[in-house]
């Protein structure tokens, strides 16, 4: 539920630094006071940094919107963290492709 709402809120933000950001997961602490929001960005290192800055700047707004949209005892503090799983997965796929190409050339 939080994943969907936070993704919708981030998508509605008008910050151009958030061009190709995807919310990939949300984990809350047991007391529901903090939500760790994981995201991935397609682009260069500069775009990753700009996106991280934009998300940090928008964290308070996102928290407020979550408070309006989701009924919880506490509105969790929002902490954005990059999700490197997609990047690492792409690296592994490239390595496997290279191995397959080399074995086909033997």
Long-range contacts (C-beta under 8 A, 24 or more apart in sequence): 1-70, 2-26, 2-28, 2-35, 2-66, 2-70, 2-76, 5-65, 5-66, 5-69, 5-70, 6-35, 6-37, 6-62, 6-66, 6-78, 9-61, 9-62, 9-65, 9-66, 9-69, 10-39, 10-55, 10-58, 10-62, 13-54, 13-58, 13-61, 15-54, 15-57, 15-58, 17-47, 17-50, 17-51, 17-53, 17-54, 18-51, 18-54, 18-55, 19-43, 19-47, 19-51, 20-47, 21-51, 21-55, 24-83, 24-85, 24-86, 25-83, 28-76, 29-76, 31-74, 32-72, 32-73, 32-74, 32-76, 33-74, 33-76, 33-77, 34-76, 34-77, 34-79, 35-66, 35-76, 35-77, 35-78, 35-79, 36-79, 36-81, 37-62, 37-78, 37-79, 37-80, 37-81, 38-81, 38-82, 38-83, 39-80, 39-81, 39-82, 39-83, 40-82, 40-83, 40-84, 40-85, 40-86, 40-87, 41-82, 48-82, 52-80, 52-82, 55-80, 56-80
